[in-house]
Amino acid sequence: MNSNLLHKKVQEYIFEKSNTTIDLSKLILSKSPFENISSKELAQQISGRLKVKQKLPTWHTQSGIYYPPNLNLEQTSSEVTALYKSKLISGETLIDLTGGFGIDDYFFSKTCNKVIHCELNSELSEIASHNFKILKSNNITPVFGDSIDILKKLEQTDWIYIDPSRRHDHKGKVFFLEDCLPNVPANLDLFFTKSTSILIKTSPLLDLRAGINSLQHVKEIHIVAVQNEVKELLWVLDKNFNGDIIIKTINIRKKGNQEFSFLLKDESNVSVSYSLPKKYLYEPNAAILKSGGFLSVANKLNVDKLHLHSHLYTSDQKFDFPGRNFEILSVYAYQKKIISKIGIKKANITTRNFPESVTSLRKKYKIKDGGEDYLFFTTNNEQKKIVIHCRKLLS
C-alpha cells in the first residue's frame, strides 16, 4: 500500500480523472505526474473508483478510499447485498474469517457492537484497515493472519461469518464447499465450539442439496438476487437447530423488492392445480427459480401451473406475482405454418420446457430481439408444444 496515493493533490487527481473519459492503458504507459507514485498505481486507483460507482456508492463518493486490485473488487459483496446480510445478524461480537475489502464488515458494524476483520493478505488487511478509519467504522478491528488460528485463540463470539474463497491453487475456480478456502465442512466442529450462530456466503452456482449435505444445523437458506440476477446464497447455521429448513428468496429491485419463503420439506408434498393458459401468465424471478420452489409458489399464491416442468403459471385474476407478470393476448399451437402467419417480426422470446433454443427460433422465424411483444415457447399440461403471445404488465 503506497500512502503517497492518499495525499490531497493525488486524491484530487484520481477524482478528476475518474470523472472523465480516460484511457487507462495509455495512462499506464505515460510518465506519472507524481513522485514516488507509478502510473500503474494511479491507474489502479482510478480503475477501482470507476468499478465501484454502481456497486459501492458509499466508497465511490468518499475521498481517501484506497482501492485494491480489480480481482478483489470483483469478489466483494455489493452494498445492497451487504446491507441485506447485516439484517440477518445482531449481537455483541462477530468475527469475519474472510474479511477481504471489508464491505460486509462495514455493514455488520452497524448491527454488531464489535467486528473482527480477519485477512490473510497483508496488503488487503492494511487497505481495509485504512478504509475503515476513513469511513469512521471504529468498532471494526482488522487482524492480519490465518483466521482459523485467530479463531482458536478467541473465547466466544455471537456470530462467525465466512465467505470462502472459490479459487483453488490446483482446481481453479471451484464451487463445492470442501474445495474452498477455508474448508468450512472440515472446520465446522471448531466453529461450533466458538459460536452457536454461523453465516456463510457461497456462490449462486452451489446446488442447495450439495450445500445442505456438506453442512450441519442449517436453519435458513437465503437466495439473494439483484435486478433478477442471483448474486449470493446465504446459509444461516444454528448449533441448537434441528428443525425444518426455511428457504427465503429475495429479488432486490429499484422499484420494490420481491420476497417469497417456503419450507424445504413442503416442496415435495404440496398439491397444485394445472391448467391451460388463462388470462395472465407469470414467470418466477431468478431467486425462486434457483430455490426450486416451483410447487410451493403455485400453492401459496393460488395460481395454476402450465406443466410440471415448465415453471410458468397462469390465472384468470391478476396477482402481484414475484417475477415477471404478463397479460396473455393469444395462444398458438406450435406449428411452423401457424407461427409464420402470426407476423411478429420483433419480440422478446423465452423458452421453458421446450426442445428448441431461443437462437434457433429467432433464426427459423426471422424474429428480431426487443419490442413490446413477448413470446413464450413452452409445453402445456396436455403435453402439447405451444406459443403464448403476451404483453408485459408493470410490477
Secondary structure, DSSP 8 states (H G I E B T S, - for coil): --GGGGSHHHHHHHHHHHTS---HHHHHHS--SSTT--HHHHHHHHHHHHHHHHH-HHHHHSTT-----HHHHHHS--HHHHHHHHTT--EEEEEETT-TT-HHHHHHTTTEEEEEEEESSHHHHHHHHHHHHHTT-TTEEEEES-HHHHHHT----SEEEE--B-EETTTEE--SGGGSBS-HHHHHHHHHHH-SEEEEEE-TTS-HHHHHHH-SSEEEEEEEEETTEEEEEEEEEETT--S--EEEEEEE-TT--EEEEEEGGGTTT----B-S--SEEEEE-HHHHHHT-HHHHHHHHT-EES-TTT--EEESS----SEEEEEEEEEEE--HHHHHHH---B-EEEEES-SS-HHHHHHHHT-BS-SSEEEEEEE-TTS-EEEEEEEEE--
